Amino acid sequence: MNKLKIHLFFIVVITCFSTTLFSQTTTISGFVVSSNEPVPSALVMLKNTEFKTQADINGKYELTAVPFGEYELVTTAFGFEKAAK
């Protein structure tokens, strides 16, 4: 059976800010797109954490209250290959 492979490209826009004096966190937001078209309902998560969200109809996602650090962003959507960056 021939498998249709579509690479999922996404744009990551990171906006950093501190929410309180005692806890420094950041918001990670962006758009999930394929061939410059939004991928609605894509699942976006930070690997090996509990942070995850679902993209809206325009492919926009936002992960809030993420502690500062380095993470691998993973996204999956029905009909697409899993992508990580």
N, C-alpha and C positions, 0 to 999 in steps of 0.2 A: 504494500500500500504506500502510495506516494504521500509524504508528509509535507504539508505547506508550512514553510518556515518564514516567519516574519519577525524581524528583529525589532525589539521594542526599545526605542530611544526616548530618553526623557531629559528634561532640563531641570537642573537642580538650582534653585535660588535659595541661598542661605541668608537668613536675617538673624543676626545675633543681638541679644540684649539681656540684661539682668532683670529678673522679676522682683527680687528682694535683696536686702543687704546680706542676708544669711545664706541664701541659696542662689547660686548662679546657674541659670539655665538658658537655653536658646530655643528658637523656633526654626524648624527646617520646613521650607515650603517650596513649591514649584509646580511644574506641569508634567504630566505623562503624555507623550505624543509619539506617534508613529507616522512617518512620511508627512510630517507637519500637520497631522490631524490629531485632535485630542482622543485619548483613550479613556472613555468614561468608565467608572467603577473599578479601575485598576486598584489592586491592593498594594500599598506602599509600606514597607517596614524597615526597621533597622535590625540587621542580622544579629542574632544572639541577645536580643533584648525583648522587652514586652511592648515596645513602641511600634504601633501600626495604625494605619488609617486607610480609608478608601477615597479615591479620587472622585470628584463630583462629575457632573455631566460634561463639563468643559475640560476635564483632565486635571483640574487643580487639586492639590493636596496640601495639608499642613499638619506637621507633627509639633506639638507644643510641650513645653516644660521638659525639654531634653537636656540632661546635664552636659556641660561642655566636654568635648572629647572627640576622638576619631571613631567613626562608624562606617560600616558598609551598608549602603542603601540598596535594598532589593525591591523589585517590583514585579508583579505577576498580573496577568489578565487572561481571561478566557480567549483562546485562539492565538495567543502570543507565547513566545518563549520567555522564560524567566530572564530578567536582566539585573545585573548588579554593577554598582559603581562606587 
